[in-house]
Amino acid sequence: MVEKKMTGKRTLKFNKSAKVLLIVGALAILLVVEVVLMTKKKMRENVRLTCLASYDYHAPYRDMAIGKDGTIYILYSERGVEKVVNGKPVKKWDLAARGVTPAAIALTNKYVLITCVNQGFILRIDRESGEMSEAEVAGFQRLGAIATDMKDRVYVCDSEKHKIIVLSEAGEVKLVFGDGGGKERLLNPGHLTVDDDYLYVFSCSMKKINKYTKSGKFKGSWDYFWEQPTVENIATDGKGKLYVNDHVGSKIWIFSTKGKLIGTCNEEKTGTYQIIAPGGIADGRDGFIYLCSHKIGKFQPM
């Protein structure tokens, strides 16, 4: 009887010790996890970009496109298009007489390309002569975001048919894709950008970024609402990173082209440029990232 009582006491004592060790171990694991998460968060919050130059602009801003030589074409909601060289406006095109509301802008070597709200054509401005013409995109009536690659292929979103249209510089339709089912679904495509190999499109109603090859093959998607940012535009540095401006959060989200969040930037490195409610971001053909905040800033990519 004594032996049984002693065994029972030892077992009870062992169980208490085991529980204490388990609790201590669990707390240690939680502490390590918390430290790792805090470190990662701190790293994400400490990303800073360097502003190389800044330029004035006029509100209300709509979009911008940048040439290989750094020439900036600013699209305004009411003022039309303004060409800026070395920070100084040198030419303007008034769109009011055409009775259209501009939506987005992009460049090829020959043209400035402009889509208009609820329209099925692209306005083209000859970059050399300044002459303006229209290129109809047959079968589409709600052209929106537009982007071009270095081979002057043109990529346009149609938010009504949930499609991406690929055109030649001359305006000939080469390919139409999108609006797939399941994970491939493209619903209300918004902003887009393109690098040497892939196209990245906001599927606005799905709150995702879809990734495609230039031949239209779906390569995956990821959620872009990490902390409920209000996104305006997306840009790429062509070196594996994407940049998204968050208007309400007054920051830039930076992530890899595979969807991994790298960090956020809400403070310019040298303190000379303020990131306040940025209205747009664009990748220049000159290799730099351009952000529209209180001024248009020219940034060195990461």
N, C-alpha and C positions, 0 to 999 in steps of 0.2 A: 504493500500500500504506500509505503514511504517512497519507494522508487518511482512509482507511478506519479505521485504528487510532484516529485522533483523533476521528472521528465516533462510534466505538464507546465511547470514554472519556466523551465528552460525554453520550451517551445514558445510560450507566451512572450518571453523576453526576446527571443530571436525574431518573432513576428513584429514586435515593436521596433526593433533596430532596422529591420528590412524596410518597414514603412517610412522611417525617418530618412534612410538612405535614398529611397525612391523619390521622396518629396524634395530632398536636397538636389538630387540629380535632375529632376524635372525643372526646378527653379534655375539651376545652372544652365540648362539647355535654353530655357526661355530668355535668360539674360544674354546668352550668346547670340540668339536669334535677333533680339532687340538691338544689340550693338551692331550686328551686320546690317540690319534694315536701316538704322540711323546713319551708318556710314555710307550706305548706298544712296540714301536720300540726300545726304550732305554733298556727295559727289555729284549727284544730278543737279542740285541747286547751284553748284559752284562753277558750272560751265560758263565761260565767258568768250565772246567773240570780239575781234578787233575791228573797229570802224576806221577805214582808211580815208574816207572823205564823206561829206554830206552836202546836200543841195536843197534849196528851197523849192516848194511847189505850192499850188493853189488848190483849195478845197472846192467842191467835193471830189476827191480822188476816186478813181475806179479801178485802174490796173496799170501795169507798166511792162515794157519790154526793152531789152538792152542788147545792142549790137556788139560785134567783135571788137570794135574800136572804142567801146565804152559809151557810145551815143545812147541817150535814154529817150524813149518815146513814152510820154505819160498820157494815159487816157483818162479824161474827166467825164463825169456824168453830164455836165452842162456846157463845158468849154471846148469840147472836141479833143483833138490830139495836139500835143505840144512836143516839139523836138528840142532836146537839151544837149548842148555840147559844152563840155568842161564847166558844167554848172550854170550855163547861160542859155536861156531860150533863144532859138534862132529861127524857128518857123512854127506856124500854127495852121491847123486845118479845122474849119468850123463844120460840125456835123448837124447843127440845128436845122439848116435849110432842107435836109433830107428827111426830117420828121421822124428820126429814129432815136432810140435810147441805146447807147453803146453798152456792151456787156463785157468784152474781154479783148485783149490785144496780144499779138505775137509777131515775130519777124522771120522772114527768110532773107536770103542775100539780096533779093530783088524787091520784095514788097513788105509794107507794113500791113498786117492782116487784122481786121476788126470784125468781131461778131456783134450782133445787135439783138436786144431783147425781143423775143417772139417773132424772129425773122428767119427766113430760110436761105439767106445769102451772106456772103462775106464781102465786106468792103475792102478794097485793095488800094493802097497808096503806093505808087511807084517811088522808091526811095531816091531815085536819081532825078526824075522829072517833077515829082510831086503831084502828078496827075492821079485822079481818083476814079475807080471803076467798081463794078459789082460782079461777083462770081456766084451764080446760083448753085445751090447744092440740092439737086432735084430729090423730092420725096421727103424733105426734112424742113420743119417749120419753127423749131425752137432751139436754135443753135446757141450754145453758151460758151463755156471755157474752151480755150484754144491753146495749143502748144505746137512747137516745131522742133525737129531734130537738126543736127548739123548737116544732114544731107537734104535739107529743105522739104522733108515730108511733113505734112500738116495733119494734126490730130485734133478733132473737134467733138465735143459732147453734144448730144441731143437729149435734153431732159424729158421730152415728151415720149419718145420711143425707147428711152433708156439704152442708147447705143453710142458707140464710139465710131466716128467716120474718119477714115484715113484717106487723104487726098494728096495729089501731086501739087507742086508749087503753082501749076497752071490751073488747078481747080478740078482736075479729073478724079472722080471717086475710084479708089483702088481697093478698099476693103471696108467692110462694116462688121462690127462684132459687139458683144455684150449681151445683157439681158438673159444670162443663163439661169438655170435653176439651182436651188440648194445653195451650197457654199459659193458657187460661181455667180450668184445673182448680182446684177448691177442695177440699182434702183435710184433714180433721180441723180445721175452723175453730175458732180459739181466741178471742183477744180482738178487739174491734172498737170503732170510734168513728165518729162521723158529724158532718159539718159542714153548712152550708147546702145544699150541692149533691151531696156524695159520701159514700160509705160506704167505710171502710178496714178490711179484715179480715185477720187473721193466718191464712194457710194453713199450719198448723204443720208438717205432715208434708212439705210442699213447701219449707219455710223461706223463704216469700215473703209479702209483703203484697199482697193483691189490692185493686184500686180499682174501685168500681162506682158508677153513677148510682143514684139512689133508686128508679128503675124497674127496677133489676136488670141494666142493660147493663154489660158488662165494659169497663173503660177502661184496663187494663194492670196490670202487677205488677212488683215488684222484690224482689231478694234483701235480707233484713234481717240476715243473719249476716256483717257486715263483719269483725268480729274475734271471732266466736263468742261473742256476748253471751248471757246467759240472760235472755230477755225475760219480763216479767210482764204488763204492760198497755200500752196505747197511748192517747194523748190528743191532741186537736187544739185549737188556740187559735182556730180559725175564721178565721184570717188567713193561711192558706197554709203553716202549719208543723205538723208532727207531733212528738210527744214520746214516747219509749219508755224505760221504766225497765229497767236492766240490773242484776239482783240480784247476780250474782257479781262483775261488774266495778265495782260501786258507782258507777254513773254514769247519766246520762240521755243518750240519743242523740236528736239533733234533726235533722230533715231536712225538705225541702220536700214538699208533697203530690204532687209529680211524681217523687219518689224520690231526689232529690239530697241527699247528706249535707251538712248545714250544719256540724255540730260535735258535740262531746260536752261535757257539764258534769259535773265531779266535785267542784266546789267552789262553794259559795254565795258570792255577790259580797261580802257584808259580813262573812262569817265567823261568822255567828251560828247557822247551821244546818248540820249535818253530813250529807252524803249517804253513808250507810253501808248497804250491802245493802238498797236500797229494795225494799219488798214490793209496791208498787203505785203507779199514777199515774192521775189522772182529770182530765177537763176539767169545770170547774164551770159551771153555768148562769149564774153571776155573771161569767163571762169570765176567770177565773183558772185556773191549773194547780195541782193539789194532788198532793203527793208524800208517800207514807208511808215514812219511814225510822225513826230513833229517836223522831221525833215526826211528826205530820202537818203538813207545811209548805204554806203558801199562797204561790204564786209569781207574780210578774208575768211574763207571756209576753214573748218577745223582741220 
